[in-house]
């Protein structure tokens, strides 16, 4: 069989271009091209009937792989191991029945279409199965209806997933926009860097609904460590265990280190599966972090730190949300720079003011000294005048001897 073209639909959905049949991963798995065949779990105790069903599906252009089970135990196990995209079930089997299978399936994988394919079915029973969650029912004597019913059921799944994705994306963008707005207000009000970092993290978690937010600064030391400066959310000692650097080595090739080193945002769509998160995966999973984003804090094109945000669901950061979060990180970097500039100016003004005060004190001391010297000179002059008056024949230059001639 010629290899079919795959067409992406949303984040977790791929469709066959020739049949329109959708292959969906309910667990957020990465879907490989080789894995786009429809997976069908068939509850059927008659092998010949199963072969007829498979033949009709192939005639209808459906590409699939199937597994047939007959018992409750096998059905439960294959739901977990095989992760089917579609369930086809007979009404009655020797040791199991379709309604019981439907109940189990609705509890384990409620979004997977469940179609009854049976030899006989009364109208009331058929209506009852639909009320209980069955997608459709096909009589074995009318198997030509099966392929269209499967195609229709899978199309409905795809439409529902696309609608849910659109709604989910809208919620995320709205959440990010509201977070950006409130963070802007924090930036306007903040007068100290430590308070700014703390309040930004609190806003991201409180308003944005994210699991954790923290800010780290890149140290310019030999180890190139990233030092956490503020955090909010469900942290539970996580930052003490991760030992992140921004060096180009094992400890620095995670999201935060890479964002600092390259100056570009780094998204981990699935913490449990992303290779670059292997070093921190266990600790992250313990705290319910399913995806994350590291946003560089830039000054003149160079990152001096990173803003890190974690979500409790995979695939949490779409393109529109990313744009808003990048804008928020840029605003934060500008706010930090502005506060540092103001602090430096304040420090310079303080030093200048101190210098002016010192000069003023010196000037006053000089004036006082000059005034004192004048007082001393005047006092000396006054004493000299008095000395002359009392001893008119005494000349200081001749050692005080009387130079007058005797008459």
BATI-146553 format. One line per 10 residues: number of its first residue (from 1); for each residue x, z, y of C-alpha. Coordinates in steps of 0.25 Angstrom, whole numbers, plus 5000, padded with zeros to 4 digits. Layout:
<pts>
NUM) X Z Y | ...
</pts>
This chain:
<pts>
1) 5000 5000 5000 | 5005 4996 5014 | 5009 5008 5023 | 4998 5011 5033 | 5000 5013 5048 | 4997 5027 5052 | 4990 5030 5065 | 4991 5044 5072 | 4978 5051 5076 | 4981 5064 5083
11) 4991 5074 5079 | 4988 5075 5064 | 4980 5063 5060 | 4985 5049 5055 | 4976 5038 5051 | 4978 5025 5043 | 4977 5013 5052 | 4971 5005 5041 | 4960 5015 5036 | 4958 5024 5047
21) 4960 5036 5038 | 4965 5048 5044 | 4976 5057 5038 | 4975 5071 5044 | 4984 5083 5043 | 4976 5096 5045 | 4989 5104 5045 | 4996 5097 5056 | 5006 5090 5046 | 5014 5079 5051
31) 5008 5067 5044 | 5017 5057 5038 | 5014 5042 5036 | 5015 5044 5021 | 5004 5055 5022 | 4993 5048 5029 | 4985 5045 5016 | 4972 5052 5016 | 4973 5064 5006 | 4960 5066 4998
41) 4957 5078 4989 | 4947 5074 4979 | 4938 5084 4972 | 4934 5076 4960 | 4933 5079 4945 | 4932 5064 4940 | 4945 5056 4941 | 4937 5043 4940 | 4928 5047 4952 | 4941 5051 4960
51) 4947 5037 4957 | 4934 5030 4961 | 4934 5038 4974 | 4949 5035 4977 | 4946 5020 4974 | 4935 5019 4984 | 4944 5026 4995 | 4955 5016 4993 | 4945 5005 4994 | 4941 5011 5007
61) 4955 5009 5012 | 4958 5024 5012 | 4972 5028 5009 | 4973 5042 5002 | 4979 5051 4992 | 4970 5060 4984 | 4970 5072 4975 | 4959 5075 4965 | 4955 5089 4961 | 4944 5096 4953
71) 4944 5111 4955 | 4943 5121 4966 | 4957 5125 4964 | 4963 5111 4965 | 4954 5108 4977 | 4959 5120 4985 | 4973 5118 4981 | 4973 5103 4985 | 4966 5106 4998 | 4979 5114 5002
81) 4990 5105 4995 | 4984 5091 4997 | 4978 5094 5011 | 4967 5083 5009 | 4962 5074 5021 | 4949 5072 5013 | 4941 5078 5002 | 4932 5071 4992 | 4924 5080 4982 | 4915 5078 4971
91) 4902 5087 4972 | 4904 5094 4958 | 4915 5096 4949 | 4916 5104 4936 | 4923 5116 4942 | 4922 5114 4957 | 4912 5107 4967 | 4912 5099 4980 | 4905 5110 4988 | 4915 5120 4985
101) 4926 5111 4988 | 4920 5108 5001 | 4919 5123 5005 | 4934 5124 5002 | 4938 5112 5009 | 4930 5116 5022 | 4937 5129 5021 | 4951 5123 5019 | 4951 5110 5026 | 4938 5109 5034
111) 4942 5096 5041 | 4945 5088 5029 | 4933 5078 5025 | 4926 5082 5012 | 4918 5071 5006 | 4910 5073 4993 | 4911 5062 4983 | 4901 5065 4972 | 4892 5058 4961 | 4879 5064 4966
121) 4874 5072 4978 | 4861 5076 4982 | 4857 5075 4997 | 4855 5089 5000 | 4869 5092 4993 | 4875 5081 5001 | 4870 5087 5014 | 4874 5101 5010 | 4889 5096 5008 | 4889 5090 5022
131) 4884 5102 5028 | 4895 5110 5021 | 4906 5101 5027 | 4907 5089 5018 | 4911 5076 5026 | 4903 5067 5017 | 4898 5064 5003 | 4899 5051 4994 | 4892 5048 4981 | 4902 5043 4971
141) 4892 5031 4968 | 4895 5027 4983 | 4910 5028 4984 | 4910 5016 4993 | 4906 5026 5004 | 4918 5035 5002 | 4929 5028 5009 | 4920 5026 5022 | 4916 5041 5021 | 4931 5045 5020
151) 4935 5036 5032 | 4923 5042 5040 | 4927 5056 5036 | 4941 5055 5040 | 4938 5048 5053 | 4929 5060 5056 | 4941 5069 5053 | 4950 5061 5062 | 4940 5061 5074 | 4938 5076 5073
161) 4953 5078 5073 | 4955 5069 5085 | 4944 5076 5092 | 4949 5090 5089 | 4963 5085 5093 | 4958 5080 5106 | 4951 5093 5108 | 4963 5101 5104 | 4972 5093 5113 | 4962 5095 5125
171) 4962 5110 5123 | 4977 5110 5122 | 4979 5102 5135 | 4969 5110 5142 | 4976 5123 5138 | 4989 5118 5142 | 4984 5113 5156 | 4978 5127 5158 | 4991 5133 5154 | 4999 5124 5164
181) 4989 5128 5175 | 4991 5143 5173 | 5006 5142 5171 | 5006 5135 5184 | 4999 5147 5190 | 5009 5156 5184 | 5021 5148 5190 | 5015 5149 5204 | 5013 5164 5203 | 5026 5168 5196
191) 5038 5174 5204 | 5047 5178 5193 | 5052 5170 5181 | 5050 5180 5170 | 5035 5182 5174 | 5034 5167 5175 | 5039 5165 5161 | 5030 5176 5156 | 5017 5171 5162 | 5019 5157 5158
201) 5021 5161 5144 | 5008 5169 5145 | 5000 5158 5151 | 5004 5148 5140 | 5000 5158 5129 | 4988 5164 5136 | 4982 5151 5143 | 4988 5141 5134 | 4984 5148 5121 | 4998 5145 5115
211) 5004 5154 5104 | 5017 5157 5112 | 5025 5153 5124 | 5039 5157 5128 | 5050 5153 5138 | 5064 5152 5134 | 5076 5149 5143 | 5089 5142 5139 | 5101 5151 5140 | 5114 5143 5144
221) 5122 5151 5134 | 5130 5147 5122 | 5119 5148 5112 | 5109 5141 5121 | 5098 5151 5118 | 5084 5150 5123 | 5080 5164 5128 | 5065 5167 5128 | 5061 5172 5142 | 5046 5174 5141
231) 5035 5172 5130 | 5020 5175 5128 | 5011 5173 5116 | 5013 5177 5101 | 5028 5178 5101 | 5030 5190 5091 | 5045 5190 5092 | 5046 5175 5090 | 5056 5173 5101 | 5065 5183 5096
241) 5067 5176 5082 | 5068 5161 5086 | 5082 5161 5093 | 5081 5148 5101 | 5092 5140 5107 | 5093 5127 5115 | 5106 5123 5108 | 5106 5110 5100 | 5106 5118 5086 | 5096 5124 5076
251) 5092 5135 5086 | 5090 5125 5097 | 5083 5113 5091 | 5069 5120 5091 | 5059 5117 5102 | 5064 5126 5112 | 5079 5123 5111 | 5076 5108 5110 | 5067 5109 5123 | 5078 5116 5131
261) 5089 5107 5126 | 5081 5094 5128 | 5072 5097 5140 | 5060 5092 5132 | 5048 5098 5126 | 5048 5101 5111 | 5035 5102 5103 | 5034 5108 5089 | 5020 5103 5084 | 5021 5111 5071
271) 5030 5123 5070 | 5028 5123 5055 | 5033 5109 5053 | 5042 5105 5064 | 5057 5105 5059 | 5062 5109 5073 | 5055 5122 5071 | 5060 5126 5058 | 5069 5137 5063 | 5058 5145 5070
281) 5046 5140 5061 | 5044 5153 5053 | 5044 5162 5066 | 5035 5153 5073 | 5025 5152 5061 | 5024 5167 5060 | 5019 5167 5075 | 5009 5155 5073 | 5017 5145 5081 | 5012 5131 5076
291) 5018 5122 5087 | 5026 5124 5100 | 5032 5117 5112 | 5045 5120 5119 | 5045 5115 5134 | 5058 5115 5142 | 5059 5121 5155 | 5067 5111 5164 | 5075 5113 5176 | 5081 5100 5181
301) 5080 5093 5168 | 5086 5105 5160 | 5079 5115 5152 | 5082 5129 5155 | 5071 5134 5145 | 5059 5131 5137 | 5044 5135 5137 | 5039 5137 5122 | 5024 5136 5118 | 5019 5139 5104
311) 5005 5135 5099 | 4998 5140 5086 | 4994 5127 5082 | 5002 5114 5078 | 5002 5102 5087 | 4998 5111 5099 | 5005 5103 5110 | 4999 5089 5113 | 5005 5079 5123 | 4996 5083 5135
321) 4998 5098 5132 | 5013 5095 5132 | 5013 5089 5145 | 5006 5101 5151 | 5015 5111 5144 | 5028 5103 5149 | 5022 5103 5163 | 5020 5118 5162 | 5035 5120 5157 | 5040 5112 5169
331) 5032 5121 5178 | 5037 5133 5172 | 5052 5128 5173 | 5049 5125 5188 | 5043 5139 5190 | 5055 5145 5183 | 5065 5137 5192 | 5057 5140 5205 | 5057 5155 5202 | 5072 5155 5199
341) 5074 5147 5212 | 5066 5157 5220 | 5073 5168 5213 | 5087 5162 5217 | 5082 5160 5231 | 5077 5174 5232 | 5090 5179 5226 | 5098 5170 5236 | 5089 5175 5248 | 5091 5189 5243
351) 5106 5187 5243 | 5106 5180 5256 | 5097 5191 5262 | 5107 5202 5256 | 5118 5194 5263 | 5111 5194 5276 | 5108 5209 5275 | 5123 5211 5272 | 5127 5203 5284 | 5117 5210 5293
361) 5122 5224 5288 | 5137 5219 5291 | 5133 5214 5305 | 5126 5227 5308 | 5138 5235 5303 | 5147 5226 5311 | 5139 5229 5323 | 5139 5243 5321 | 5154 5243 5318 | 5156 5236 5331
371) 5147 5245 5339 | 5154 5257 5333 | 5168 5251 5337 | 5163 5249 5351 | 5158 5263 5351 | 5172 5268 5346 | 5179 5259 5357 | 5170 5265 5368 | 5173 5279 5363 | 5188 5276 5363
381) 5187 5271 5377 | 5179 5282 5381 | 5189 5292 5376 | 5200 5285 5382 | 5194 5286 5396 | 5191 5300 5394 | 5206 5302 5390 | 5211 5295 5402 | 5202 5304 5411 | 5207 5317 5405
391) 5222 5312 5405 | 5224 5302 5416 | 5240 5303 5415 | 5240 5300 5400 | 5243 5286 5396 | 5240 5283 5381 | 5250 5272 5381 | 5262 5282 5385 | 5258 5292 5374 | 5250 5301 5384
401) 5262 5305 5393 | 5260 5308 5407 | 5267 5296 5415 | 5264 5302 5429 | 5276 5305 5438 | 5278 5319 5443 | 5277 5320 5458
</pts>
